[in-house]
Amino acid sequence: MDEERNTPMDTRTLGTTGPTVSALGLGLMGMSDLYGDADEVESIATIHAALDAGVTLLDTGDFYGMGHNELLLRDALRGRNRDDAVISVKFGALRDVDGGWNGVDVRPAAIKNFLAYSLRRLGTDHIDIYRPARLPGDVPVEDVVGTLAELVQAGHIRHIGLSEVSAETLRRAHAVHPIADLQIEYSLISRNPESDILPTARELGVGITAYGVLSRGLISGHWTARRDTGGTDFRSYLPRFSGANLDRNLALVDALRTIAEARGVTVAQIAIAWVLARGETIVPLVGARRRDRLTEALGATAVTLTDADLAAIEAAVPADAVAGSRYDEAQMALLDSERA
Ligand SMILES: NC(=O)c1ccc[n+]([C@@H]2O[C@H](COP(=O)([O-])OP(=O)(O)OC[C@H]3O[C@@H](n4cnc5c(N)ncnc54)[C@H](OP(=O)(O)O)[C@@H]3O)[C@@H](O)[C@H]2O)c1
């Protein structure tokens, strides 16, 4: 039982073979990378607050802050019961000394090397869900999953996940070894997975961990056109956050705000509740890096959207209303999920 909220956190099971986790997961990426400066003390306090509220699913990547994110998680879990956390780790992305992106490596020896470093950094003998961040296509997905299956057999990882893959790739992967969950961007303004990927995951019994449910803050209700993202915030380079696209997208947020205010909740809570309402096998990952943001996000689990609410939301933010792609062109090209 969570003392602050006085209600137990709902749980969801990731597909037919995956672990049971909190209905909301916490994504740690912004605590180490990509979204400008983050405060380490506040980041750890946020992870602690999440665990205390019953959040069990903690998502990281070995390349987030080039190891920093895993070390942060290790610090946050010190003195806690390791088994209270379901640790999800992405691997594969290569960086250079300046933090630039340098391709993706998912060859078997590279996977085993990434895992060894992650286990050491995390201070644990197993990772609960281990997944390639991207599949560049030079190694067949069967080989990638075959290597991961060996690591399951050896007890180093408990479950296999994927990230940003197409329905066809998911089907091929699942034929080699059960996939616990597919991590993919899914939100009110990122609806692509609905046509093919979500139905296939449902058919196969694969869970979904949805990231970017607030579109990286754009549809959180806290983003404004005046926000200074500075040079270290990768959002300043994203098409949806720039120029006329930003104005159009913030107009959608204003439409959402009207609905949120009528319901007495916040824009972020409506956006998260909408993803929660899309299916019992979908677990939104929220990227809160401060306790106040986390508290707001957790409030979404208490928001039940009626059919009338859902219709109003759909009218305010039609499925294809967003302006701009979710990544720039080079990063879009790396997404198996976006390949025709
Ligand atoms: N598989 C993949 O390819 C992939 C890609 C990206 C992310 N991910 C994972 O998914 C996680 C979530 O992604 P994301 O951080 O982009 O998602 P998000 O939840 O859409 O965006 C998080 C950002 O929104 C802002 N925000 C405003 N109000 C918030 C609230 N109440 N709760 C939470 N955030 C609020 C915060 O920015 P400010 O703090 O600046 O206000 C926060 O950093 C990541 O941490 C990572 O683990 C996976």
The ligand as an SDF file (V2000), in Angstrom:
LIG
                    3D

 48 52  0  0  0  0  0  0  0  0999 V2000
   12.7250    3.1240  -26.8890 N   0  0  0  0  0  0  0  0  0  0  0  0
   13.0250    4.3400  -27.2750 C   0  0  0  0  0  0  0  0  0  0  0  0
   13.4150    4.5710  -28.4270 O   0  0  0  0  0  0  0  0  0  0  0  0
   12.8670    5.4840  -26.3080 C   0  0  0  0  0  0  0  0  0  0  0  0
   13.0140    6.7880  -26.7710 C   0  0  0  0  0  0  0  0  0  0  0  0
   12.8440    7.8190  -25.8460 C   0  0  0  0  0  0  0  0  0  0  0  0
   12.5420    7.5470  -24.5340 C   0  0  0  0  0  0  0  0  0  0  0  0
   12.4250    6.2580  -24.1220 N   0  0  0  0  0  0  0  0  0  0  0  0
   12.1360    5.9240  -22.7030 C   0  0  0  0  0  0  0  0  0  0  0  0
   10.8750    6.4430  -22.3580 O   0  0  0  0  0  0  0  0  0  0  0  0
   10.9900    7.2970  -21.2140 C   0  0  0  0  0  0  0  0  0  0  0  0
    9.9720    8.4090  -21.3160 C   0  0  0  0  0  0  0  0  0  0  0  0
   10.2510    9.1850  -22.4830 O   0  0  0  0  0  0  0  0  0  0  0  0
   10.1760   10.7530  -22.4570 P   0  0  0  0  0  0  0  0  0  0  0  0
   10.9840   11.2310  -21.2940 O   0  0  0  0  0  0  0  0  0  0  0  0
   10.4710   11.2800  -23.7870 O   0  0  0  0  0  0  0  0  0  0  0  0
    8.6480   10.9280  -22.1780 O   0  0  0  0  0  0  0  0  0  0  0  0
    7.6070   11.9970  -21.7930 P   0  0  0  0  0  0  0  0  0  0  0  0
    7.0120   11.5340  -20.5100 O   0  0  0  0  0  0  0  0  0  0  0  0
    6.7490   12.1980  -22.9780 O   0  0  0  0  0  0  0  0  0  0  0  0
    8.3920   13.3730  -21.5750 O   0  0  0  0  0  0  0  0  0  0  0  0
    9.0390   13.6380  -20.3820 C   0  0  0  0  0  0  0  0  0  0  0  0
    9.2990   15.1230  -20.2500 C   0  0  0  0  0  0  0  0  0  0  0  0
    8.0470   15.8290  -20.2130 O   0  0  0  0  0  0  0  0  0  0  0  0
    8.1250   16.9030  -19.3160 C   0  0  0  0  0  0  0  0  0  0  0  0
    6.9840   16.8340  -18.3670 N   0  0  0  0  0  0  0  0  0  0  0  0
    6.1480   17.8460  -18.0740 C   0  0  0  0  0  0  0  0  0  0  0  0
    5.2270   17.4580  -17.1890 N   0  0  0  0  0  0  0  0  0  0  0  0
    5.4880   16.1790  -16.8720 C   0  0  0  0  0  0  0  0  0  0  0  0
    4.8820   15.2510  -15.9890 C   0  0  0  0  0  0  0  0  0  0  0  0
    3.8210   15.5670  -15.2360 N   0  0  0  0  0  0  0  0  0  0  0  0
    5.3970   14.0130  -15.9030 N   0  0  0  0  0  0  0  0  0  0  0  0
    6.4730   13.6630  -16.6450 C   0  0  0  0  0  0  0  0  0  0  0  0
    7.1040   14.5220  -17.5030 N   0  0  0  0  0  0  0  0  0  0  0  0
    6.6140   15.7790  -17.6140 C   0  0  0  0  0  0  0  0  0  0  0  0
    9.4620   16.7970  -18.5970 C   0  0  0  0  0  0  0  0  0  0  0  0
   10.3330   17.7240  -19.1750 O   0  0  0  0  0  0  0  0  0  0  0  0
   11.0080   18.8250  -18.2690 P   0  0  0  0  0  0  0  0  0  0  0  0
   11.5960   18.0660  -17.1060 O   0  0  0  0  0  0  0  0  0  0  0  0
   12.0170   19.4640  -19.1400 O   0  0  0  0  0  0  0  0  0  0  0  0
    9.8810   19.7210  -17.8440 O   0  0  0  0  0  0  0  0  0  0  0  0
    9.9510   15.4040  -18.9100 C   0  0  0  0  0  0  0  0  0  0  0  0
   11.3400   15.3270  -18.9990 O   0  0  0  0  0  0  0  0  0  0  0  0
   12.4440    7.7700  -21.2400 C   0  0  0  0  0  0  0  0  0  0  0  0
   12.8800    8.2010  -19.9610 O   0  0  0  0  0  0  0  0  0  0  0  0
   13.1480    6.5380  -21.7160 C   0  0  0  0  0  0  0  0  0  0  0  0
   13.3500    5.6630  -20.6280 O   0  0  0  0  0  0  0  0  0  0  0  0
   12.5670    5.2210  -24.9920 C   0  0  0  0  0  0  0  0  0  0  0  0
  1  2  1  0
  2  3  2  0
  2  4  1  0
  4  5  1  0
  4 48  2  0
  5  6  2  0
  6  7  1  0
  7  8  2  0
  8  9  1  0
  8 48  1  0
  9 10  1  0
  9 46  1  0
 10 11  1  0
 11 12  1  0
 11 44  1  0
 12 13  1  0
 13 14  1  0
 14 15  2  0
 14 16  1  0
 14 17  1  0
 17 18  1  0
 18 19  2  0
 18 20  1  0
 18 21  1  0
 21 22  1  0
 22 23  1  0
 23 24  1  0
 23 42  1  0
 24 25  1  0
 25 26  1  0
 25 36  1  0
 26 27  1  0
 26 35  1  0
 27 28  2  0
 28 29  1  0
 29 30  1  0
 29 35  2  0
 30 31  1  0
 30 32  2  0
 32 33  1  0
 33 34  2  0
 34 35  1  0
 36 37  1  0
 36 42  1  0
 37 38  1  0
 38 39  2  0
 38 40  1  0
 38 41  1  0
 42 43  1  0
 44 45  1  0
 44 46  1  0
 46 47  1  0
M  CHG  2   8   1  16  -1
M  END
$$$$
